[in-house]
Amino acid sequence: MQAAPERHVTAHPIPSVTGALRAVESLLLSGGQRTARRNAWTAVLEDRRRAKDRVEAQHVLEAVAARTS
C-alpha cells in the first residue's frame, strides 16, 4: 500500500484584478506612459466627483427656490 502524496498548502494571497492589471501595465508601458495614464484616470474621477457635486448643489438650489416661492 502506498502513502498518499503530501500536499503543501501555501499562504500566497490571490492577486486582485487591479493588482494584475497594474502588473501587466508595468510590463507593457514605460514609466512615463504609466504615470500619464494614472493621472488621466485621476482627472476622470475628479471630474465625476465635481459633476456629482454640481447636481447636488442644483437640487439644493431648486429646493430653496421652491420653498420661497
N, CA, C and O atoms as a CHARMM CRD file, in Angstrom:
* protein
*
  276
    1    1 MET  N      0.83500  -1.18400   0.00000 PROA 1      0.00000
    2    1 MET  CA     0.00000   0.00000   0.00000 PROA 1      0.00000
    3    1 MET  C      0.88100   1.24900   0.00000 PROA 1      0.00000
    4    1 MET  O      1.85300   1.33500   0.75000 PROA 1      0.00000
    5    2 GLN  N      0.53400   2.20600  -0.84000 PROA 2      0.00000
    6    2 GLN  CA     1.32900   3.43100  -0.93200 PROA 2      0.00000
    7    2 GLN  C      0.69900   4.53600  -0.11200 PROA 2      0.00000
    8    2 GLN  O     -0.52300   4.62100   0.01200 PROA 2      0.00000
    9    3 ALA  N      1.53700   5.36900   0.43600 PROA 3      0.00000
   10    3 ALA  CA     1.04300   6.53500   1.18600 PROA 3      0.00000
   11    3 ALA  C      0.59200   7.60600   0.19800 PROA 3      0.00000
   12    3 ALA  O      1.15700   7.76300  -0.88500 PROA 3      0.00000
   13    4 ALA  N     -0.42300   8.32000   0.59800 PROA 4      0.00000
   14    4 ALA  CA    -0.92600   9.41200  -0.25500 PROA 4      0.00000
   15    4 ALA  C      0.13700  10.49600  -0.35400 PROA 4      0.00000
   16    4 ALA  O      0.81200  10.79100   0.63300 PROA 4      0.00000
   17    5 PRO  N      0.29600  11.09500  -1.53800 PROA 5      0.00000
   18    5 PRO  CA     1.29800  12.16400  -1.67500 PROA 5      0.00000
   19    5 PRO  C      0.93600  13.35600  -0.79800 PROA 5      0.00000
   20    5 PRO  O     -0.23400  13.69900  -0.62800 PROA 5      0.00000
   21    6 GLU  N      1.97100  13.97100  -0.24900 PROA 6      0.00000
   22    6 GLU  CA     1.73900  15.13000   0.61800 PROA 6      0.00000
   23    6 GLU  C      1.36400  16.34600  -0.21300 PROA 6      0.00000
   24    6 GLU  O      1.89400  16.56400  -1.30300 PROA 6      0.00000
   25    7 ARG  N      0.46900  17.11000   0.30800 PROA 7      0.00000
   26    7 ARG  CA     0.09200  18.37700  -0.34200 PROA 7      0.00000
   27    7 ARG  C      0.55900  19.50900   0.54400 PROA 7      0.00000
   28    7 ARG  O      0.28600  19.53400   1.74400 PROA 7      0.00000
   29    8 HSD  N      1.26300  20.44100  -0.05900 PROA 8      0.00000
   30    8 HSD  CA     1.72600  21.60400   0.67600 PROA 8      0.00000
   31    8 HSD  C      0.79700  22.76900   0.38500 PROA 8      0.00000
   32    8 HSD  O      0.61300  23.17000  -0.76500 PROA 8      0.00000
   33    9 VAL  N      0.22500  23.29300   1.43000 PROA 9      0.00000
   34    9 VAL  CA    -0.66200  24.43600   1.27900 PROA 9      0.00000
   35    9 VAL  C      0.15700  25.69000   1.52800 PROA 9      0.00000
   36    9 VAL  O      0.76800  25.85000   2.58400 PROA 9      0.00000
   37   10 THR  N      0.16300  26.57700   0.54000 PROA 10     0.00000
   38   10 THR  CA     0.90200  27.82900   0.70900 PROA 10     0.00000
   39   10 THR  C     -0.08000  28.94000   1.01700 PROA 10     0.00000
   40   10 THR  O     -1.24500  28.89000   0.62400 PROA 10     0.00000
   41   11 ALA  N      0.40100  29.92200   1.71200 PROA 11     0.00000
   42   11 ALA  CA    -0.45200  31.03900   2.12100 PROA 11     0.00000
   43   11 ALA  C     -0.23200  32.24400   1.21300 PROA 11     0.00000
   44   11 ALA  O     -0.13300  33.37300   1.69200 PROA 11     0.00000
   45   12 HSD  N     -0.15500  32.01000  -0.08800 PROA 12     0.00000
   46   12 HSD  CA     0.00200  33.12800  -1.02300 PROA 12     0.00000
   47   12 HSD  C     -1.36700  33.75800  -1.26400 PROA 12     0.00000
   48   12 HSD  O     -2.31900  33.06100  -1.61300 PROA 12     0.00000
   49   13 PRO  N     -1.46600  35.06700  -1.07900 PROA 13     0.00000
   50   13 PRO  CA    -2.75700  35.70700  -1.33200 PROA 13     0.00000
   51   13 PRO  C     -3.08100  35.69200  -2.82600 PROA 13     0.00000
   52   13 PRO  O     -2.19100  35.77200  -3.67300 PROA 13     0.00000
   53   14 ILE  N     -4.35100  35.59100  -3.12300 PROA 14     0.00000
   54   14 ILE  CA    -4.79600  35.62000  -4.51100 PROA 14     0.00000
   55   14 ILE  C     -4.69900  37.06900  -4.99500 PROA 14     0.00000
   56   14 ILE  O     -5.24400  37.96800  -4.35600 PROA 14     0.00000
   57   15 PRO  N     -4.01300  37.30300  -6.11500 PROA 15     0.00000
   58   15 PRO  CA    -3.86600  38.68900  -6.57600 PROA 15     0.00000
   59   15 PRO  C     -5.21500  39.26400  -7.01400 PROA 15     0.00000
   60   15 PRO  O     -6.05400  38.56500  -7.58100 PROA 15     0.00000
   61   16 SER  N     -5.39300  40.53600  -6.73800 PROA 16     0.00000
   62   16 SER  CA    -6.63000  41.18900  -7.14000 PROA 16     0.00000
   63   16 SER  C     -6.57100  41.50000  -8.62800 PROA 16     0.00000
   64   16 SER  O     -5.50000  41.47400  -9.23500 PROA 16     0.00000
   65   17 VAL  N     -7.71200  41.78900  -9.20100 PROA 17     0.00000
   66   17 VAL  CA    -7.76900  42.17100 -10.61200 PROA 17     0.00000
   67   17 VAL  C     -6.98000  43.45500 -10.81800 PROA 17     0.00000
   68   17 VAL  O     -6.24300  43.58400 -11.79600 PROA 17     0.00000
   69   18 THR  N     -7.13100  44.40300  -9.90100 PROA 18     0.00000
   70   18 THR  CA    -6.40400  45.66000 -10.01100 PROA 18     0.00000
   71   18 THR  C     -4.90000  45.41100  -9.98600 PROA 18     0.00000
   72   18 THR  O     -4.15800  45.97500 -10.78900 PROA 18     0.00000
   73   19 GLY  N     -4.46100  44.57400  -9.07000 PROA 19     0.00000
   74   19 GLY  CA    -3.04100  44.26000  -8.98600 PROA 19     0.00000
   75   19 GLY  C     -2.52700  43.59500 -10.24700 PROA 19     0.00000
   76   19 GLY  O     -1.42800  43.89300 -10.71500 PROA 19     0.00000
   77   20 ALA  N     -3.33000  42.69000 -10.79800 PROA 20     0.00000
   78   20 ALA  CA    -2.92900  42.01200 -12.02800 PROA 20     0.00000
   79   20 ALA  C     -2.84500  42.99500 -13.18800 PROA 20     0.00000
   80   20 ALA  O     -1.91600  42.93300 -13.99400 PROA 20     0.00000
   81   21 LEU  N     -3.81400  43.90300 -13.27300 PROA 21     0.00000
   82   21 LEU  CA    -3.79200  44.89700 -14.34600 PROA 21     0.00000
   83   21 LEU  C     -2.59300  45.83500 -14.21200 PROA 21     0.00000
   84   21 LEU  O     -1.97400  46.20600 -15.21000 PROA 21     0.00000
   85   22 ARG  N     -2.27200  46.21000 -12.99400 PROA 22     0.00000
   86   22 ARG  CA    -1.09900  47.08100 -12.78300 PROA 22     0.00000
   87   22 ARG  C      0.18700  46.34600 -13.17800 PROA 22     0.00000
   88   22 ARG  O      1.10400  46.95300 -13.73100 PROA 22     0.00000
   89   23 ALA  N      0.25500  45.05400 -12.89700 PROA 23     0.00000
   90   23 ALA  CA     1.43900  44.28000 -13.26700 PROA 23     0.00000
   91   23 ALA  C      1.59200  44.21700 -14.78500 PROA 23     0.00000
   92   23 ALA  O      2.69200  44.38800 -15.31000 PROA 23     0.00000
   93   24 VAL  N      0.49200  43.97300 -15.48200 PROA 24     0.00000
   94   24 VAL  CA     0.52600  43.93500 -16.94800 PROA 24     0.00000
   95   24 VAL  C      0.88000  45.31100 -17.49000 PROA 24     0.00000
   96   24 VAL  O      1.67500  45.43400 -18.42100 PROA 24     0.00000
   97   25 GLU  N      0.28800  46.34200 -16.90400 PROA 25     0.00000
   98   25 GLU  CA     0.56600  47.71000 -17.32400 PROA 25     0.00000
   99   25 GLU  C      2.05300  48.03000 -17.16200 PROA 25     0.00000
  100   25 GLU  O      2.65000  48.65100 -18.04000 PROA 25     0.00000
  101   26 SER  N      2.64500  47.61400 -16.06000 PROA 26     0.00000
  102   26 SER  CA     4.05400  47.91900 -15.83300 PROA 26     0.00000
  103   26 SER  C      4.95000  47.19500 -16.82900 PROA 26     0.00000
  104   26 SER  O      6.02000  47.69600 -17.17600 PROA 26     0.00000
  105   27 LEU  N      4.52500  46.02400 -17.29200 PROA 27     0.00000
  106   27 LEU  CA     5.30600  45.30800 -18.29200 PROA 27     0.00000
  107   27 LEU  C      5.18900  45.94100 -19.66900 PROA 27     0.00000
  108   27 LEU  O      6.16300  45.97800 -20.42100 PROA 27     0.00000
  109   28 LEU  N      4.00700  46.43900 -20.00400 PROA 28     0.00000
  110   28 LEU  CA     3.75200  46.93400 -21.35000 PROA 28     0.00000
  111   28 LEU  C      4.10700  48.40100 -21.54700 PROA 28     0.00000
  112   28 LEU  O      4.50400  48.79500 -22.64300 PROA 28     0.00000
  113   29 LEU  N      3.97300  49.19700 -20.52700 PROA 29     0.00000
  114   29 LEU  CA     4.15500  50.63400 -20.67700 PROA 29     0.00000
  115   29 LEU  C      5.41500  51.10200 -19.96500 PROA 29     0.00000
  116   29 LEU  O      5.81300  50.55700 -18.93500 PROA 29     0.00000
  117   30 SER  N      6.01800  52.10600 -20.53300 PROA 30     0.00000
  118   30 SER  CA     7.15800  52.70500 -19.84400 PROA 30     0.00000
  119   30 SER  C      6.65200  53.54800 -18.69000 PROA 30     0.00000
  120   30 SER  O      5.44900  53.78700 -18.58300 PROA 30     0.00000
  121   31 GLY  N      7.54300  54.00200 -17.82900 PROA 31     0.00000
  122   31 GLY  CA     7.15000  54.76100 -16.64200 PROA 31     0.00000
  123   31 GLY  C      6.35900  56.00400 -16.95700 PROA 31     0.00000
  124   31 GLY  O      5.38100  56.29700 -16.26800 PROA 31     0.00000
  125   32 GLY  N      6.75600  56.76100 -17.99600 PROA 32     0.00000
  126   32 GLY  CA     6.05600  57.99300 -18.34500 PROA 32     0.00000
  127   32 GLY  C      4.63600  57.74000 -18.79300 PROA 32     0.00000
  128   32 GLY  O      3.71900  58.46200 -18.40400 PROA 32     0.00000
  129   33 GLN  N      4.44800  56.72300 -19.60600 PROA 33     0.00000
  130   33 GLN  CA     3.09400  56.40100 -20.07100 PROA 33     0.00000
  131   33 GLN  C      2.22300  55.94200 -18.91200 PROA 33     0.00000
  132   33 GLN  O      1.04200  56.28100 -18.83500 PROA 33     0.00000
  133   34 ARG  N      2.80900  55.17800 -18.02300 PROA 34     0.00000
  134   34 ARG  CA     2.05500  54.68100 -16.86500 PROA 34     0.00000
  135   34 ARG  C      1.60200  55.84800 -15.99700 PROA 34     0.00000
  136   34 ARG  O      0.45800  55.88400 -15.54400 PROA 34     0.00000
  137   35 THR  N      2.49400  56.79600 -15.76800 PROA 35     0.00000
  138   35 THR  CA     2.15600  57.97000 -14.96700 PROA 35     0.00000
  139   35 THR  C      1.07800  58.79100 -15.65200 PROA 35     0.00000
  140   35 THR  O      0.13900  59.24900 -15.00200 PROA 35     0.00000
  141   36 ALA  N      1.20500  58.97900 -16.95300 PROA 36     0.00000
  142   36 ALA  CA     0.20900  59.75100 -17.70600 PROA 36     0.00000
  143   36 ALA  C     -1.16200  59.08900 -17.63300 PROA 36     0.00000
  144   36 ALA  O     -2.17300  59.76900 -17.46300 PROA 36     0.00000
  145   37 ARG  N     -1.19700  57.77700 -17.76000 PROA 37     0.00000
  146   37 ARG  CA    -2.47700  57.06400 -17.70100 PROA 37     0.00000
  147   37 ARG  C     -3.10200  57.17600 -16.31800 PROA 37     0.00000
  148   37 ARG  O     -4.31100  57.36700 -16.18800 PROA 37     0.00000
  149   38 ARG  N     -2.27300  57.05400 -15.28500 PROA 38     0.00000
  150   38 ARG  CA    -2.77700  57.16700 -13.91500 PROA 38     0.00000
  151   38 ARG  C     -3.29200  58.58800 -13.65800 PROA 38     0.00000
  152   38 ARG  O     -4.33400  58.77000 -13.02900 PROA 38     0.00000
  153   39 ASN  N     -2.56000  59.58400 -14.14500 PROA 39     0.00000
  154   39 ASN  CA    -3.00900  60.96700 -13.98100 PROA 39     0.00000
  155   39 ASN  C     -4.31500  61.22500 -14.72100 PROA 39     0.00000
  156   39 ASN  O     -5.18800  61.93200 -14.21700 PROA 39     0.00000
  157   40 ALA  N     -4.45200  60.65500 -15.90700 PROA 40     0.00000
  158   40 ALA  CA    -5.68500  60.82500 -16.67700 PROA 40     0.00000
  159   40 ALA  C     -6.86400  60.19500 -15.93500 PROA 40     0.00000
  160   40 ALA  O     -7.94600  60.78000 -15.88200 PROA 40     0.00000
  161   41 TRP  N     -6.66200  59.01700 -15.36600 PROA 41     0.00000
  162   41 TRP  CA    -7.74500  58.35700 -14.64400 PROA 41     0.00000
  163   41 TRP  C     -8.12200  59.15400 -13.40100 PROA 41     0.00000
  164   41 TRP  O     -9.30300  59.26500 -13.07200 PROA 41     0.00000
  165   42 THR  N     -7.12900  59.70800 -12.70800 PROA 42     0.00000
  166   42 THR  CA    -7.39500  60.54700 -11.54400 PROA 42     0.00000
  167   42 THR  C     -8.22100  61.76300 -11.95000 PROA 42     0.00000
  168   42 THR  O     -9.12900  62.16300 -11.22200 PROA 42     0.00000
  169   43 ALA  N     -7.91900  62.35300 -13.10100 PROA 43     0.00000
  170   43 ALA  CA    -8.67900  63.50000 -13.59400 PROA 43     0.00000
  171   43 ALA  C    -10.12000  63.11200 -13.91300 PROA 43     0.00000
  172   43 ALA  O    -11.04500  63.87600 -13.63900 PROA 43     0.00000
  173   44 VAL  N    -10.31000  61.93800 -14.48500 PROA 44     0.00000
  174   44 VAL  CA   -11.67100  61.46100 -14.78800 PROA 44     0.00000
  175   44 VAL  C    -12.46700  61.31000 -13.49400 PROA 44     0.00000
  176   44 VAL  O    -13.61800  61.73900 -13.42200 PROA 44     0.00000
  177   45 LEU  N    -11.86600  60.70800 -12.48100 PROA 45     0.00000
  178   45 LEU  CA   -12.56400  60.51900 -11.20900 PROA 45     0.00000
  179   45 LEU  C    -12.90500  61.85800 -10.56100 PROA 45     0.00000
  180   45 LEU  O    -13.98100  62.02000  -9.98600 PROA 45     0.00000
  181   46 GLU  N    -11.98400  62.81700 -10.65800 PROA 46     0.00000
  182   46 GLU  CA   -12.23200  64.14800 -10.08900 PROA 46     0.00000
  183   46 GLU  C    -13.35100  64.85600 -10.84500 PROA 46     0.00000
  184   46 GLU  O    -14.18000  65.52200 -10.22500 PROA 46     0.00000
  185   47 ASP  N    -13.39100  64.72800 -12.17200 PROA 47     0.00000
  186   47 ASP  CA   -14.47200  65.31900 -12.96100 PROA 47     0.00000
  187   47 ASP  C    -15.82200  64.71900 -12.57000 PROA 47     0.00000
  188   47 ASP  O    -16.82100  65.43100 -12.47200 PROA 47     0.00000
  189   48 ARG  N    -15.84100  63.42100 -12.35200 PROA 48     0.00000
  190   48 ARG  CA   -17.09200  62.76900 -11.93600 PROA 48     0.00000
  191   48 ARG  C    -17.54900  63.28200 -10.57300 PROA 48     0.00000
  192   48 ARG  O    -18.73900  63.50300 -10.35200 PROA 48     0.00000
  193   49 ARG  N    -16.59000  63.46900  -9.65900 PROA 49     0.00000
  194   49 ARG  CA   -16.93300  63.97900  -8.32900 PROA 49     0.00000
  195   49 ARG  C    -17.49100  65.38800  -8.42100 PROA 49     0.00000
  196   49 ARG  O    -18.47800  65.71200  -7.76000 PROA 49     0.00000
  197   50 ARG  N    -16.86100  66.23500  -9.24100 PROA 50     0.00000
  198   50 ARG  CA   -17.35500  67.60500  -9.39500 PROA 50     0.00000
  199   50 ARG  C    -18.74200  67.62500 -10.03700 PROA 50     0.00000
  200   50 ARG  O    -19.58600  68.43300  -9.64900 PROA 50     0.00000
  201   51 ALA  N    -18.98700  66.75700 -11.00400 PROA 51     0.00000
  202   51 ALA  CA   -20.30500  66.68300 -11.63800 PROA 51     0.00000
  203   51 ALA  C    -21.36000  66.27600 -10.61900 PROA 51     0.00000
  204   51 ALA  O    -22.46200  66.82500 -10.61300 PROA 51     0.00000
  205   52 LYS  N    -21.03300  65.32700  -9.76600 PROA 52     0.00000
  206   52 LYS  CA   -21.96600  64.89700  -8.72300 PROA 52     0.00000
  207   52 LYS  C    -22.25900  66.05000  -7.76800 PROA 52     0.00000
  208   52 LYS  O    -23.40600  66.26800  -7.37600 PROA 52     0.00000
  209   53 ASP  N    -21.20100  66.79300  -7.39400 PROA 53     0.00000
  210   53 ASP  CA   -21.38600  67.95100  -6.50800 PROA 53     0.00000
  211   53 ASP  C    -22.27700  69.00800  -7.16000 PROA 53     0.00000
  212   53 ASP  O    -23.11000  69.62100  -6.49300 PROA 53     0.00000
  213   54 ARG  N    -22.09600  69.22100  -8.47300 PROA 54     0.00000
  214   54 ARG  CA   -22.93300  70.20900  -9.17500 PROA 54     0.00000
  215   54 ARG  C    -24.40400  69.79800  -9.15600 PROA 54     0.00000
  216   54 ARG  O    -25.28300  70.63300  -8.94400 PROA 54     0.00000
  217   55 VAL  N    -24.66600  68.52600  -9.37400 PROA 55     0.00000
  218   55 VAL  CA   -26.04700  68.03300  -9.37000 PROA 55     0.00000
  219   55 VAL  C    -26.65900  68.21400  -7.98400 PROA 55     0.00000
  220   55 VAL  O    -27.80400  68.64800  -7.86000 PROA 55     0.00000
  221   56 GLU  N    -25.89900  67.88100  -6.94300 PROA 56     0.00000
  222   56 GLU  CA   -26.40800  68.04200  -5.58000 PROA 56     0.00000
  223   56 GLU  C    -26.67700  69.51400  -5.26200 PROA 56     0.00000
  224   56 GLU  O    -27.68600  69.83700  -4.63500 PROA 56     0.00000
  225   57 ALA  N    -25.78500  70.40200  -5.68800 PROA 57     0.00000
  226   57 ALA  CA   -25.97900  71.83800  -5.45400 PROA 57     0.00000
  227   57 ALA  C    -27.20900  72.34100  -6.20200 PROA 57     0.00000
  228   57 ALA  O    -27.96000  73.16300  -5.67500 PROA 57     0.00000
  229   58 GLN  N    -27.42000  71.86100  -7.41400 PROA 58     0.00000
  230   58 GLN  CA   -28.59300  72.25800  -8.19200 PROA 58     0.00000
  231   58 GLN  C    -29.87000  71.82600  -7.48100 PROA 58     0.00000
  232   58 GLN  O    -30.83700  72.58600  -7.43700 PROA 58     0.00000
  233   59 HSD  N    -29.88900  70.62900  -6.93000 PROA 59     0.00000
  234   59 HSD  CA   -31.07400  70.14800  -6.20800 PROA 59     0.00000
  235   59 HSD  C    -31.35200  71.00900  -4.97800 PROA 59     0.00000
  236   59 HSD  O    -32.50400  71.31700  -4.67500 PROA 59     0.00000
  237   60 VAL  N    -30.28800  71.39400  -4.27200 PROA 60     0.00000
  238   60 VAL  CA   -30.46000  72.25200  -3.09000 PROA 60     0.00000
  239   60 VAL  C    -31.02600  73.60000  -3.51100 PROA 60     0.00000
  240   60 VAL  O    -31.95700  74.10100  -2.88100 PROA 60     0.00000
  241   61 LEU  N    -30.47800  74.19400  -4.57000 PROA 61     0.00000
  242   61 LEU  CA   -30.97100  75.49700  -5.03800 PROA 61     0.00000
  243   61 LEU  C    -32.43500  75.41800  -5.47900 PROA 61     0.00000
  244   61 LEU  O    -33.22200  76.32300  -5.20500 PROA 61     0.00000
  245   62 GLU  N    -32.78500  74.34600  -6.15400 PROA 62     0.00000
  246   62 GLU  CA   -34.17800  74.17700  -6.58500 PROA 62     0.00000
  247   62 GLU  C    -35.10300  74.01000  -5.39000 PROA 62     0.00000
  248   62 GLU  O    -36.21800  74.53300  -5.40000 PROA 62     0.00000
  249   63 ALA  N    -34.66700  73.29300  -4.36300 PROA 63     0.00000
  250   63 ALA  CA   -35.48900  73.10000  -3.17000 PROA 63     0.00000
  251   63 ALA  C    -35.68500  74.41700  -2.44100 PROA 63     0.00000
  252   63 ALA  O    -36.78500  74.70300  -1.96800 PROA 63     0.00000
  253   64 VAL  N    -34.63200  75.22700  -2.34200 PROA 64     0.00000
  254   64 VAL  CA   -34.73300  76.52800  -1.68000 PROA 64     0.00000
  255   64 VAL  C    -35.65000  77.44900  -2.47900 PROA 64     0.00000
  256   64 VAL  O    -36.47200  78.15600  -1.89700 PROA 64     0.00000
  257   65 ALA  N    -35.52100  77.45100  -3.78800 PROA 65     0.00000
  258   65 ALA  CA   -36.36400  78.28900  -4.63400 PROA 65     0.00000
  259   65 ALA  C    -37.83200  77.89500  -4.52600 PROA 65     0.00000
  260   65 ALA  O    -38.71800  78.74900  -4.55300 PROA 65     0.00000
  261   66 ALA  N    -38.07900  76.59300  -4.40400 PROA 66     0.00000
  262   66 ALA  CA   -39.46200  76.10900  -4.30700 PROA 66     0.00000
  263   66 ALA  C    -40.07300  76.50600  -2.97600 PROA 66     0.00000
  264   66 ALA  O    -41.27400  76.77000  -2.91800 PROA 66     0.00000
  265   67 ARG  N    -39.30100  76.55800  -1.91400 PROA 67     0.00000
  266   67 ARG  CA   -39.80400  76.94000  -0.59200 PROA 67     0.00000
  267   67 ARG  C    -40.12100  78.42500  -0.51700 PROA 67     0.00000
  268   67 ARG  O    -41.08700  78.81400   0.13800 PROA 67     0.00000
  269   68 THR  N    -39.33100  79.25400  -1.17100 PROA 68     0.00000
  270   68 THR  CA   -39.51700  80.70400  -1.05000 PROA 68     0.00000
  271   68 THR  C    -40.59000  81.23600  -1.99200 PROA 68     0.00000
  272   68 THR  O    -41.06400  82.35700  -1.81000 PROA 68     0.00000
  273   69 SER  N    -40.97900  80.45500  -2.99200 PROA 69     0.00000
  274   69 SER  CA   -41.99000  80.96600  -3.91800 PROA 69     0.00000
  275   69 SER  C    -43.38700  80.53500  -3.53600 PROA 69     0.00000
  276   69 SER  O    -44.35000  80.88600  -4.21800 PROA 69     0.00000
